[in-house]
Amino acid sequence: MTAHPLFDISGRTALVTGAGRGIGLALARGLAEAGCTVVLNGRDAGRLTRAAAELPGDRDRIHTAVFDVTDGTSVAAGIADVEERVGPLDILVNNAGIQLRAPLLEFADADWHRILDTNLTSAFLVGREAARRMTERGHGKIINICSLQSEVVRPGIAPYAATKGALKMLTKGMCAEWGPSGVQVNGLGPGYIETELTRPLVDDEEFGAWVRRRTPAGRWGRTEDLVGGVLFLASHAADFVSGQILYVDGGMTSVL
């Protein structure tokens, strides 16, 4: 049985930010397995090189791009370099992000600006630069990695939730502005996903049990659980889907 042609994204070029590990690397791997030329972005050249070596496919379809997604000048130069060196971008996955946990009354000003720049401003800067070219060409797919916390929050992560809630609305704003030019912009909202960064939470017996109880699927998510959503949103199957957030959370946002 062959896949429906609407889901075929082979031959397209995709950039994934924050792709050195975790969710970003898993999404890059999924896009590579689907036949895309993939560009992994991050700030650590060594980590990107190691991550790129893990991806399947011909080596000439796997590339890295080292630039700071929180700096407008770096982003402009980085996107220009990618398009010149690799080719026009068809797909952008804005995945770069961090989590800083602390009660609001104890949250430092510098940490507030850091989490805002990394989780929100980066998507604006990279999305804007990619869209300059996508809108001129009349097509493109932008997928912003939002979060379960785009909708709900628990104590200690209010700044993170603020950035992810804002990213949800930025996604809708991008849809409104760039949709008429043939660019679909959507979000993917992971729930609690097991990665090396969430390992302390997974290993916390009480918290891990709470996640499993709260999730109808009865388990933590895995990075590979997110790949299908990205492949759908990047494909022609989603050509009339824009401004939406697809939550991949095992059902957590649907229950009390």
N, C-alpha and C positions, 0 to 999 in steps of 0.2 A: 504494500500500500504506500503510495506516495503522498507527500504533504500537499495541501492545497496551495496553488501558486500565490495566493494573496499573502502567504506567510513567508515567502522566499525573499530573504534579504542578502543573498550571496552577491558578492561583487561591490557592495556598498562600503563606504569608509566611515568609521565611527571613532570618536574621541571620547574617552572615559577619564574624568578627573578623579584624583585621589585613588588611583588604580594600583597602587603598590602592594596592597594587601586587602584582606577582608572582603567586604561587599563589592568594592570597586573591582578588585581582581576577579571575583567570581562572575561579575557582569561582563567584564572584558573577555573572559574565557568563553562564556556563552555566545557572545557575538562572534568570536573567532570560530567557534565550532559551527556556527550558522553560515560561515563562509565570508564574513566581513574582513576587510582590512581594518586592523585595530591599532589605535594610537593610545598608549598608556601615559597618563600625565601624573606628575607629582613633583616634589622638590628634591627628593633624594635620588640622584642618578644611579647609585649602586643598587638600591632597592628596586628601582624600575627595571634595571637590566636583569636582575634575578627573577623578577615577576614575569618579564617578557619571555624568558627562557622556559617558563612553565607552560606557556600557551601552546595549543596545538596548531597545526597548519604550516604552510610554507613560511620560511623565515622572512621572505620579502613582503609578507602581509602583516608582520608584527613590528610595530615601531614604538619608540618612546619620545616624549617631549617634556623636557624639564623647564617648567616656568611656574611662577608664583601666581596662583589664581586669585589672590587677594589684592594684587597690584595691577592697576589698569594698564600701565605702560608695558609691564611684563606680559600681560594677557594679549595685548594687541600684537606685540612682537611674536609671541608664541603661536597664536592662531595663524598669523601670516606665514610663519616658518612651516607649520604643519601643512597648510594648503599648497605651499610651493614645493615642499619636499615629498609629500605623500599624495596629495591630491585634494580636490574639493570635498568638504565634509558633508555627508548625507545625514549623519546621526551624531548628536551630542548627548552624553549622559553626564549631567552635573551631579557628581557623587561626593566631591570633597566635603568633609565635615569633621567636627570634633565634638566631644562631650566633656563638659566641665561641671562637676557636681558640687553644690554648696547651697545652704539656705540663702534666700535672697538678702537677708540682713547682713550676711557675711560675704556676699559676692563682691569681689574686688572690681573696681572700675576697669582695670586693664583686662581682666578676664571677660568682662562684658563685651568690650570692644573686640577682643580676639575671637570670641564665639560668634559674634555678629558678622565679622568680616569673613570668617571661614565658612560658615553655614549659609549665609544669605548674600552678602556682597559678592562673593565669588560667583554664585549662580547668575547674578545680574551682569557682572563684568564679562564672564565667558559666554553667557547666553547672548548678550548684546553683540559681542564681536562676531560670534558664529552666525547670528541672524543677519548681520549686515550683508553677508555673502549669500546665505540661504534665500533671503527674500529677493535678492537680485536674480537668483537662478530660478525662483518660483517653486521651490520645494525644499523640505527638510523636516527632520524629526528632532525635537528637543525633549529630553526626559529628565526632570528634576527629581532627585531622590529626597522625598519628603520623609514622613515618619508617622507612626501611630500617634506620636506627640504633636502632630499637626492638628489633632482633634481633642486629645485628652492629656492630662498632666498629673504627676504625683509630686509630693514634696521633694525638694532638693534639685529639681531639674527645670525650674521655671524659665531660666534664660534659654536653655536648649529648646524647650517647647515654644518659646516666643519666636525663635529664629525659624523653626519648622512650620509654625502657623503662618508666619509672614511669607515663607517660601511657597506655601499653598496659594496664597493670594497673588504672589508674583507670577506664579504659573498661570493663573487665570488672566492676569494682566497681559502677559506675553501672548497668550492665546488671542485675546481681543485685538492686540495691535498687529500681530504677525500672521494671524490666520488668513486674512484677505490676500496675503502674498503666497499662500500655499504651504505655510509652515505650521505643523501641528505641534503643540506644546502640551505635555501632560506630566503628571507626577506619579511616582511609585512610592507607596507608603509602607515600608517594612514595619512589622511588629517587633517582638523581641526575638532577635536573631543571634544565634551562637557564633561568635567570632573570637579572635584572640583578645580584642578590646573588651568584650563583654564576659570573658572567662571568669573574672572575679565574681560577677553576679550569678553566672551559671553554677559556680562552685559553692555559692552561699546557699546552704540547704534550705533555709527558710524562704529566701527570695525566689529561688528556683521552684520550690513547691508552689508558691503563690502564682508565679507565671503559668505553671501547668494547670492550676485550678481555674484561673481566669480565662484561659484560652480554650474555646470549644474543641480545637484539635488535640488538646491535651499534651502539648509538647512545645519546646522551643522551636523556632524556625531555624532552618539551615540556609546558608547563603545560596545554595542551588535552588531553593524554593522561589527565589526572586527572579531567576533567569527567564522563565516563561513570560512573566509580565513585561519585561523589557523587550523581549523579542516580538511580542504582540504589538506594543506601542511603537516599535521601530518599523513595523511592516505596513504594507498597503492595506492590510486588514483593519488598521486603525486610521485610515485616511479621513473618516468622518467623526473621529473621536478627538476632541481637543478641549483643554481646560479642565480635564478630569484628574482626580487622584485615585489611583487603583491601590487599595489597601491590601497588602499581602501579610496578614497578621493572624492567620488561623482562626479568624472570627472574633477577635477580642473587641473590636470597636462596636460589635453588634449586640453585646450582652452587658448586663449589669452585674 
